[in-house]
Structure formats: C-alpha cells, structure tokens
C-alpha cells in the first residue's frame, strides 16, 4: 500500500534537499555561529555579566534553526517553480494544498532536526546541561511554530517574486534583519536606536529565541509565554497570507 | 518485462470517447481567446495529434485537459470526469510530459525513483520499471549523472521515461521530440507506438508534420485557438485533394508579378504559395492549372526552370488549411 500523498511529497522534498551544499548551509552555518561567536564573545560577555555567553547563545542558535527551516520551504517552492517541477507535480496526483502542506511539514522537520543537532553541539561545547520535560516541550513547540512562521514568510516571498536575483536578494536581506534584530546573539537593550528597538520587538525570531532560551535555562517567564502566544497569532496570519499568495500564483514562468 | 497498465480495463469498445470537448474557450487576459470554441472527441486507444504553429493554442489545450488551467467556458470531460471539479481523479489516471523541462536536483536514476515514489509505485515494481526504462530509453551511460547536466535530447528522453514509471489511461505529450536527433526521435515515437498497442491513449502535440503523419491516427489542426481541420491523416489528405501539389521554379529575374497574375487566373479554391522564384500550387484541377501556368509563362515570356507534380503531403494540407480564412 502506498504511503499518503503528503508523506510522499515530504520524502521527495527531503531527498532533493539533502545534498552536501544544502546541509552545510542548514547545519554548518548555525554551527559556525555557535562556535565562533560562542568562543569569540565568551570572554567579553563573561567579563561584563559573569554568565556564560555560550549558554546564552546556544538556545538562540537553536531558535535560529526555525529561520533556516523557513529558507528550506521558500527555496523548495522557488526551485520547483523555476525548474518546472511544480507544474509537473500539479499534473500528477497532488492538489495544490497537499503540495503546500508537504513543503510546510518538510520545513518543520528541518527546523526541529536542525535545532536538535545544535542542542547536541551545545551539549558538547558546554560540557553538559540539565533540561526539564516542560522546558524541552516549550523549546521544540516554539521552534515548530517558528518554522511554520518563517516557512510561511519565505513561501509568501517565493510565490510573489519573478526572478532568481530578486528572490536571493530579498532572502539575504530578510535573513540579515531577522537574525541581527533579534535576541539570538545579544539581549534587547534600551540603549539601542529606537528603530532597531522596534524591529527587536516585532521580530518573531525574538519571541522564538526568548522562549527557547527560557526553556533551555529553566527560567521561563510569563512574558516568554505571552511572546509564544503572539508568535502563534503571527504564524496564523502569515500562513494565511502565504497560502493565498501561493494559491493565486502561476505554477511556472512560461 | 515492464508493461504499462491502463487503469480502466479494456471491456470498453475501442471507439469509446475518453476526452470530449464542446465549445471550450480559454482566455488568459479576459480579452483574447487562446482557445476559441474548441470541440472534439478523443477515442480510447488512439494517438490523437494536435498540430499547429507555435502559439496556436496546442499547449493551452493540453493544460486545460490536464487540469492545469481552467477553461473559461464550454464543456469538457476527461475519462468521463469533469477536470474542473474532479481534477484529482483525472490526474490520478493521466500522465503528462510537458513542453518545459522539469527535474529534481538529483541523478537520472534518482529522478526515476523519486517520481515512482511520488506516484506510489511499490518498491519492487518501481525498481523493475526503472531498470526496464533505463534499458529501453538507453539511459545506462547517464544514469548516475545529474539531470541538469544532460544535453537537451538526453533530458527529453529522461522526461518521457520518467512519466512511464506509473500507470495511466491517457498520456499527454507536449512536443516530446523537441531536441532529439533523428534516430532518437524515431525510437521515441516507436516506443510510444508500442504503448498504444498495449491499450494506452496518447494525445500528442507537435509542429513536426512527419511525426504527426508517422504516429497519429487522427489529427486536429489548430490555429488561433480554433480547430480548423480534424480527421484521419488519410482523410485529411483526401479532403484537401484530390488536390495535387505543383512545384514550380521560374528563371531568376522573371516577371515579379508572375505568381500573383497566376493566382488571379486560377480557380478560386487553388492556392499559390510563392517564395522568390519558386512557388507551391495546390489545385484540384491539375490539368487546368498546368495549362494556365504554361500559357501565362508564354504570355509573360517567363522561362520555367523546374516543374513537378506530386501527391499532397500532410505538410501541404497543414499549410493550405491554416492559410484559409476561418
């Protein structure tokens, strides 16, 4: 008996994505952030706060995997439109919605798997840590939500843009702003310029990083939980927008 | 041995219609029609050719039949199903080789495997089909190569072979031989013929008239979104004849208006396609046409350098049919 159609699509999405180049970007880049930033800023941060910067950064990088997962989703749709596979799949035994769900679930798997690998890396670098079941469920639940959010965001972009250059440029810009205007690498500070403070506050990656960090360090606050709630609402909105844009988009560029 | 298995089995008559189109229209911009009132039937087990120039509407018609594009109006059934409201059921039973190339970023073998998985072909059967297709389509030397690194002809072969990984009742081929060399083209057409012998219905678009003549049972000539001729190849040739084709070349530097004067003197149904010093004449009254031609050349002092009378080919039919006002 054949596997359900969405599972077949997910399998295909993973098979065509698991090549050395993609894995280096997905796992290697966050791992490099963890090692270089972790050790590079360790002395600086420890001198000022007395806590381990690696402990601060590791959960941030785990949350950052949800952004990388989003790039997988957007990249898949973009490549399938660019190389004709979207049109080919849609004259096959799949509906548009199944195709979309296949991409979304694939993004989530990449996000969760990537975060798990980063957690193992952090374990090795920190020499061990203790996590509670509650903390773990908050961490991975938030990364799941974040993966859907950033998957939706990148799907929205890839459904609208019409050239490879535009897609790559927008993706680089979004990645930069989302990463560095968030609490992944450093905490929010009122000394930041106001526009950057606003970006920090509305950036969903801040909510992801804060909640994952709270679960990781065992100091979840009511504010972290509120942030997860806001993230859930934003995710729903962007999921709706992405679905709408994708359903209306051309399947190819003929 | 791999056998493509039609999903709907063979108790139906050979002449049963598997596609029925009535007054189908499609507009991309809401102003002009890419399909303008198309009507036809495709019968089970036949090779149905859609013949037309680039931009005539062939690919749009394929897209409408394969559920990729909704018809703006008209009635269409594919395998007795409505492609608009029962698209999934239609797609479960058809195979489509599109005009544009489409590949996953993996090897030739990987593309066949992944496609088989997408169609839910069980593992043992999938491997058997893959190996058979690699052999039949001569893909062994390139099986480990990435699909995007292949030549145009190799890509086309892989695309057609990939579609054969799954069962279907109708195979839609949108210009499948583009980029293939002569030998590979003939092999591909022969392999399609073999599948037809096993009960598969094939819808085939081309602007290559030799291919259409070689492969198709019936042909619809499509131009500006309308079907302007539809019949068997033999009947089409008969319909546009007893006409015969007269090829004529006059001496260089002869009267520049010679062919237009000739057209005026011929029967209204005759056509004259002139290009420089040469022309192709289509006429049902060959004897009268030749007589007129010879008399006019004498009157005008034009020397005939080449004159040939032959039976119509499909190319003559095609050129003649799209040249007429419709």
Interface residues (C-beta under 8 A of the other chain):
Chain A: X2 X3 X5 X8 X9 X11 X12 X15 X16 X19 X79 X83 X84 X85 X87 X88 X89 X90 X91 X92 X93 X94 X95 X251 X252 X254
Chain B: X66 X67 X68 X87 X88 X91 X92 X94 X96 X98 X99 X100 X101 X102 X103 X104 X105 X106 X110 X114 X117 X118 X119 X120 X121 X122 X148
